[in-house]
Amino acid sequence: MAVSADITLWSFLWWLKHNPFKSIEAMTEDDLDAMVLAFTTENATAGPLNTTDPGTYTGLTFPKLDTAAGSGVTAAQTTAACEQSFYPEQHRSGG
């Protein structure tokens, strides 16, 4: 049975936050990658999810500071895309 992107995203985050063995604050990038791999492997037929990063994120955008939803930075695995993105630590001043 296929599930929505919403259910996939939010259930992964809930599972990540409730890890009884390691808090998010104590995780390394390798820990996070391992959790993503375990989750995608378990749910490969539900999403569908792939166990490898496709490397491109066609059709998605990263949030951009002070812009409306849907008018963000084209999602890409580049430093430039991340530097133009909004992260919650920046605290929005509008939009």
C-alpha positions as a Markdown table, in Angstrom:
| # | Residue | x | y | z |
|---|---|---|---|---|
| 1 | Met | 0.0 | 0.0 | 0.0 |
| 2 | Ala | 1.5 | 3.3 | -1.0 |
| 3 | Val | 1.5 | 6.1 | 1.5 |
| 4 | Ser | 1.7 | 9.9 | 1.1 |
| 5 | Ala | 4.8 | 11.9 | 1.2 |
| 6 | Asp | 3.5 | 13.6 | 4.3 |
| 7 | Ile | 3.1 | 10.4 | 6.2 |
| 8 | Thr | 6.6 | 9.3 | 5.0 |
| 9 | Leu | 8.3 | 12.5 | 6.1 |
| 10 | Trp | 6.6 | 13.0 | 9.4 |
| 11 | Ser | 6.7 | 9.4 | 10.5 |
| 12 | Phe | 10.5 | 9.4 | 9.8 |
| 13 | Leu | 10.9 | 12.5 | 11.9 |
| 14 | Trp | 8.9 | 11.1 | 14.7 |
| 15 | Trp | 10.9 | 7.9 | 14.7 |
| 16 | Leu | 14.2 | 9.9 | 14.6 |
| 17 | Lys | 13.2 | 12.1 | 17.5 |
| 18 | His | 12.1 | 9.1 | 19.6 |
| 19 | Asn | 15.3 | 7.1 | 19.2 |
| 20 | Pro | 15.8 | 5.6 | 22.7 |
| 21 | Phe | 19.6 | 5.1 | 22.1 |
| 22 | Lys | 20.8 | 8.4 | 20.8 |
| 23 | Ser | 19.4 | 11.9 | 20.9 |
| 24 | Ile | 19.4 | 14.1 | 17.8 |
| 25 | Glu | 21.9 | 16.3 | 19.5 |
| 26 | Ala | 24.3 | 13.4 | 19.9 |
| 27 | Met | 24.0 | 12.1 | 16.3 |
| 28 | Thr | 26.7 | 12.3 | 13.7 |
| 29 | Glu | 26.1 | 12.5 | 10.0 |
| 30 | Asp | 26.9 | 8.8 | 9.8 |
| 31 | Asp | 24.3 | 8.1 | 12.5 |
| 32 | Leu | 21.7 | 10.1 | 10.5 |
| 33 | Asp | 22.6 | 8.3 | 7.3 |
| 34 | Ala | 22.3 | 4.9 | 9.0 |
| 35 | Met | 18.8 | 5.8 | 10.2 |
| 36 | Val | 17.7 | 7.0 | 6.8 |
| 37 | Leu | 19.0 | 3.8 | 5.2 |
| 38 | Ala | 17.2 | 1.6 | 7.8 |
| 39 | Phe | 13.9 | 3.6 | 7.4 |
| 40 | Thr | 14.0 | 3.5 | 3.6 |
| 41 | Thr | 15.0 | -0.2 | 3.5 |
| 42 | Glu | 12.0 | -1.0 | 5.8 |
| 43 | Asn | 9.6 | 1.1 | 3.8 |
| 44 | Ala | 10.9 | 0.7 | 0.2 |
| 45 | Thr | 7.6 | -0.6 | -1.0 |
| 46 | Ala | 5.4 | 1.8 | 0.9 |
| 47 | Gly | 6.6 | 5.1 | -0.6 |
| 48 | Pro | 8.2 | 4.1 | -2.8 |
| 49 | Leu | 11.5 | 4.9 | -1.2 |
| 50 | Asn | 15.0 | 4.3 | -2.6 |
| 51 | Thr | 17.8 | 3.2 | -0.4 |
| 52 | Thr | 20.2 | 5.4 | -2.2 |
| 53 | Asp | 20.1 | 9.2 | -2.6 |
| 54 | Pro | 19.0 | 10.0 | -6.2 |
| 55 | Gly | 21.4 | 13.0 | -6.2 |
| 56 | Thr | 18.8 | 15.3 | -7.8 |
| 57 | Tyr | 15.7 | 16.7 | -6.2 |
| 58 | Thr | 13.6 | 17.6 | -9.3 |
| 59 | Gly | 10.5 | 19.5 | -8.5 |
| 60 | Leu | 11.5 | 20.5 | -4.9 |
| 61 | Thr | 12.7 | 23.7 | -3.4 |
| 62 | Phe | 14.5 | 24.5 | -0.2 |
| 63 | Pro | 12.9 | 27.2 | 2.0 |
| 64 | Lys | 14.3 | 30.7 | 1.3 |
| 65 | Leu | 14.5 | 33.5 | 3.8 |
| 66 | Asp | 11.5 | 35.9 | 3.7 |
| 67 | Thr | 9.7 | 34.4 | 0.8 |
| 68 | Ala | 6.4 | 32.7 | 0.5 |
| 69 | Ala | 6.1 | 28.9 | 0.5 |
| 70 | Gly | 6.8 | 27.6 | -3.0 |
| 71 | Ser | 9.2 | 30.4 | -4.0 |
| 72 | Gly | 12.3 | 29.0 | -2.4 |
| 73 | Val | 15.7 | 27.9 | -3.7 |
| 74 | Thr | 15.8 | 25.1 | -6.3 |
| 75 | Ala | 16.8 | 22.0 | -4.3 |
| 76 | Ala | 20.2 | 20.8 | -5.2 |
| 77 | Gln | 23.2 | 19.1 | -3.6 |
| 78 | Thr | 25.3 | 22.3 | -3.7 |
| 79 | Thr | 26.8 | 24.6 | -1.1 |
| 80 | Ala | 25.3 | 27.5 | -3.0 |
| 81 | Ala | 21.8 | 26.2 | -2.7 |
| 82 | Cys | 22.2 | 25.7 | 1.1 |
| 83 | Glu | 23.8 | 29.2 | 1.5 |
| 84 | Gln | 20.7 | 30.7 | -0.2 |
| 85 | Ser | 18.3 | 28.7 | 2.0 |
| 86 | Phe | 16.5 | 29.6 | 5.1 |
| 87 | Tyr | 17.3 | 27.6 | 8.3 |
| 88 | Pro | 15.1 | 28.0 | 11.4 |
| 89 | Glu | 18.1 | 29.4 | 13.3 |
| 90 | Gln | 18.0 | 32.5 | 11.1 |
| 91 | His | 14.6 | 33.6 | 12.4 |
| 92 | Arg | 12.3 | 34.9 | 9.7 |
| 93 | Ser | 11.7 | 38.6 | 9.7 |
| 94 | Gly | 8.7 | 38.5 | 7.5 |
| 95 | Gly | 7.0 | 36.4 | 4.8 |
